[in-house]
Amino acid sequence: MSSKLDYSNDHKHNFHTLIVRKEAPFNAEPKPMDLIKHYITPEEYFFCRNHGPFPYLDEAKHIIHISGIGCKDTKISVKELKENYEKVSVMMVMQCAGNRRDGLHKVKHTKGVIWGPCALGNAVYSGCRLRDVLQTVGLTTNIKTFAKLHVSFESVEQCEEDKCYGSSIPLIKALDEFGDVLLAYEMNYKPLTVDHGFPIRVVVPGYIGARSVKYLKSITIQEEESNAFYQQRDYKILPESVMDEKQANAYWCKIPSIGEYNVQSYVCNPSDGVHHGPLSKQRVEGYALSGGGRSIQRVDVSGDDGKTWTPAELYQPAVGNNHGRVWSWCLWSTTVSTEKNVRIVSRAVDSAGNIQQEHPVWNYRGVMNNSWRTVDSKALNKSNI
């Protein structure tokens, strides 16, 4: 289907700061050391994830269609969203489920854009609460089947595997007063750019980026998840025995879609943990995050292949008293002793006690890789690169 899509009108990117992982559709990420320069990631260092040609929309004419169970059929403009609903801001990490896919791809072939460790960014999104909009069209929590319903989103964006990009989230997440799901029209206090969903996008804190649909055209309340390709046949952790599309076909309908992302951290300085040691005092910096509003409790760093660990100093200003609503990341730093040809690694623990796995759990789609190793140390003489 990709051969039918026309990318000739896509704008050119002059971001020399980004590593292009795929030209069409455009997918790119920053270098590790650039990613952690700022707590709030500027657009020049923010990853770009696309599934098809860029749509160029007229904000003044753009309409979102809302329909489905428990609500009246409504068409609403971006202008109405801006004028009729309270504007709120949420700081959150947007992370692709395929972040660090390269680590799984080294174990065995995976399908998808081969992302490195920087398919994420921490930004402030501003717009109106999705729950406020849904309530004004008649939706309440009094629906008998409320807990079973889903909010399905469709995008204007054409994509390679479907007529358009689509995804969904549980209605209980959308209507949760502490869930902070937005219909966003600003990123870092500026209007969204085309790269990031202009003129309107969904923002779902604590969930993988695939659920934060860009170029939003419709919202539907329904009994089932979205039927879109990227909800039903992607972004799922398939069994390790599934090696190809034919085998995957037997599992797509059995495996749940990914919502919240898992606990994660990575060494960004020195880049990828690769150093010129041995050194007795090597400065190390990186990021950590966890889904579902969970904060980072601890980050341990090792320069000797996991024999010993040094706790890092955490910079996590969003925590405060917002327990259970920490949507942004944690930047960390420490000093460790290093060994020659041994990569520096990090291991995060979140507020629920979840900890990164030591070894990668390979899956065909290469999603949710959070191991602190990328290959077995025994196989490559402790290089774990």
N, C-alpha and C positions, 0 to 999 in steps of 0.2 A: 504493500500500500504506500510505502514511502516514496516510490518512484512517481506517484501521481501528485505529490505535493510540490508546490512551487515555492522555492526559497529565494527567488531572484529579487524580491522586494525587501528582504531582510536588511536592516541597517548594519553598517560596519561597526565593529568594536575596536576602539583604539586603546583598550585597557591592556597595556603591556604588562600590567601587574597580575594578569590572570593567565593560568595555564589552560589552553583550550584542549578539552578532552574529546570534543566532537564539533565539527564545523556546522553541520546541518542535520538535525536541529542543533542550535548553538548551546553547548554545555561547557562550562569553564569553572575553574576554582583558583583561589590564590595560592601562593607559596606558603608553607607552614610559618615561616618567620614573619611574613606580612600579616597573616591572619590574626596573630595575637598582639599586634602593635597597639590596638585600641580595644577598650572594653565594649564600646558600641561600634560595631563594624561599619566603616564607611562603604559606600557603594563600590568604590574602586577595588575594594578587597572582598567583595561579597560574591559568593558563588552564583552562577546562573544555571538554572535547570529548565530546559524546554523540551517539549515533546513534538513540536511541529513548527511551522513558520510563525513569525511574530504577527499578531493581529494589530492593526492600527485603527483604533476606535475613536469616535468623536464623543467625548464625555457629555456634551450637551444633548446628544441624541440617544445615549446608551440607556437601555431599560433592562431591569431585572424582573423576571416573571416568577411570582411565588404562587404555588398551588399545592394541592394534596390534602391529606387527611387532617381534619380539624381546623382548617383555615379557609378563608374566602379567597377566591382567585383574584390576585392583585398584580398590577404592574406598577413598578416604582422606579423612578429615575435616580441617578447619582445625585443630582441637585436636591431632590427631596430627602435623600439620606443625609446629606450634609446640613440641610436647613431644619429638618423636622425631628432629628434625634440628637441626643446628647453625644458630644464628641468625647471619647475617652482614649487613653494611650496605654499600651501594654508593651513592656520590654520582654522579648522572648528570643530564644534560639530557633532558627529555622534550620533543620537538618534533614538532608536527603537520607532515606533509608539505605541507600547504596554507599553512604560515606564509608571509606576504607575498604571498598570492594577489592581494591588491588591486593590486599592481604589475603583474601580468599582465592583470588584468581591465581596467586602463586602456588596455592595448594593444588588447585584443579580448575579447569576452564569454567568460567561463569558467564552468564548472559547479561549484557547491559553495558552502560557507559562505565569504563574502568576508572572510577573515582579514586583519588588518593585520600588523604586524611583531612581535606579542607572543604568538603561539600557541606558547609554549614556557616552560619554567621549569626551574630547577636545584634538585633535591631529593635528600635522603638516603632511600633506600628500604631497608627491612629485612625479612628473611624467610629462607627457606631456599633453597639452590641447587637449581635445577631438575635439574642433573646428579646430585646426591645422591639425589633422589627417584627419578629414572629408573633409577639403578643398583640401588636396592633392590628394584625390580620386575623386575630381571633383564636390563636393557638394557646392552649393552657395545659397544665399538668393534670387536669381532670379527665383527660381521655382515658378510657378503660385500658387500652393497650399501650399506654404511654411508654412504659419501660422497654417495649419491644420495637418501637418505631425508630426510623432513621431519617436523617436530613441529607438528601441527595443534591449535589451541586454539579451543574454543567457549565463548561467554559465555552467561550467563542473559539478558543484555540483548536484548530484542526490537529490531529495527531496521526502518527504513523500506523497505529494499530486499530484505530476506531474513527468514527465520524467526527468526534470531538473529545476533548479531555473531560473526564468526569470522575467524581469520587463521592464518598459520603462519610458521615460520622453518626454515632448514636444520638438520638434526640435528647437523651438525658445530659449529654455533654453540651449540646447547643443551648439548652435552657438552664443549665446550672449557673446560678448567680455568681459562683466563684470560678466558673470555667473560662471566663474571659475570651470567648470566641467573638471575633470581630468581623464586620464587613469593613475592610480597611481601604482608605484612599490616600494615606500618607505613610511614608517610611522615613524614619529619622527626621521627622518634622518637615519633610518636603513632599510634594505630590509624588505618587508612585511613578516610576519610569516604565517604559514599555518592557524592559527586561524583567521587571518585578511585578507586573500585573496591571498596569494602567488600563482603565481608570478605577477599577474596583476589584478587590480580591477577598477571598476568605482567609482568615488567619486563625489557626487552631493551636493554641499553646499546648505544649507537652506532647503533641502528636508528630509523627513523621511529616515531612514537608509535602508529601503526596496528597495529604488531606486538605492542605491550604490552597484551594483552587484559585488560579489566576484568571483574569479576564471573565469574571463571573457573568453568566447570562440567565441562569435559572436556579431556583431553589424549590425542591419538592419534598413534602413530608410523605413518607411511604412505609409500608410494612417490611420491606426487604432492603438490604444494602443496595447501593447503586449497581446497576447492571453494566457499568462501564468497564472496559478492558482493564484499566489500571486499578480497579477495585476487585475484580473477579479473577483475573489471570496474571496478576503481578503483585509485588509488594506483599508476598507471603513467604514464610519460611518453610520450604518444602523439605521432606525427609532427605537425609544424606544419600540415600540409595537412588534418588531421582537424578539422572544424568543428562536428559535431553527433553525436548518439547513433547515427544511422543509419550514418554513416561510421565511427564508433568500433567498431561491431560487427565490422568486418572485421579489426580489429587487436588486440582484447583477448587473443586466444589466441596472438598472435605476439610481444607485447611482454613482457619480464620484469617481475615485480613489484619494486617498490622495497624494498630492505633498508636499507643504510646511507644516511644523509643526506649531503649535500655540504657543502663549506666555506661558511660564512655569517658575515656581520657586519651590524651596523646601528647608526645613530646614534640614540641615545635622548634625549640631552640636549645641545643643545636638541632637543625632540621632533621626530622625523622630519628632523632636520637643518635645520629652518626657523628662521631667526634674524632679528634686527632690525638687522643690520649696514648698512654695513660696519663691521667692528671689526678692530683690529690684533691683539688678543689675545682670542680667543673660546675659552672652556673647552668642551671636547667630551668626551662620554662615551658608551659603548655596550657592546654584547656581541659576542662572536665564538664560534664553535664549529665542530667538524667531526666527521663520523661515523667509525665503525670504530675508535675508540680513538685517533685522531690528535689531537695537540695543536695549538695555534695557535703558529705560528712568528713571525708578524709581522702587525700591523694598520697600514695606512697610511690617513691621513685628509687629505682635500682640501677647501679652502674656495674654490677657483677653478676648479671644473668639471674637475678631473683634470689640470690643467696641471702642478701641483706637488703633492707628497705629503709629509706629515709622519709619521714613525713614532710610534706611540702607546706609552705605558707599559702593560705588560700585568700584570694580576693573575690568575694562573693557579696557585694553590697546589697543585692536584691533580697537577701534572706531576711534580715531585720526581724519583724514579727509576722512575716508572711509565710508561716509554716503551712505547707501543702499547696502553696501557690507560687513556687519559685520557678518561673518559666525561663529565666535567663541562665547563662552559663557561669562557670567559675574559671577564673584564670589563676594559675598557681606558679610558684617558683621555689627553688631550693638549690643547695649545693651538694654534690655527691663526688665520691672518689670513683674513677673510671679505670677500666682495664682495656688493654689493646684488643682491637677487633671484637669487642663486646658492645653491642648497641645499648644505649640507655633506654629504659622502659618505664612506663608509669601504670599505676593500678588505682582506680577510683572506687570508693565506697559511698553509696548514697544514704539518705536519711532513713530509708527502709531497711538498710543493711545489705542491699544488693551490691555485689562486687564483680568486677570484670573477671571473665574467665581467663585462664592461662593459655589454653590452646584454642585455635579457631574452630568454630563449628561450621563446616563447609555446607553451603546450600546452593543449588543451581542458579538462583537469581542473585546470589551474592549480597544479601541484605543483612543488616543488623550485626555486622562484624564488630565485636567489642573485645576481642582477645588482646591481652598485652603482649603475646607473641604473635608472629605471623606464620612461622613454621616451627616444627619441633627442634629444639636446641640440640638434641642428640644427633639429628640428621646433618646439621651444618656446623658442627664443632662450636656450639654456643654463640654463633653469630646472630641467630634469630632475626636475621634480616630477610 
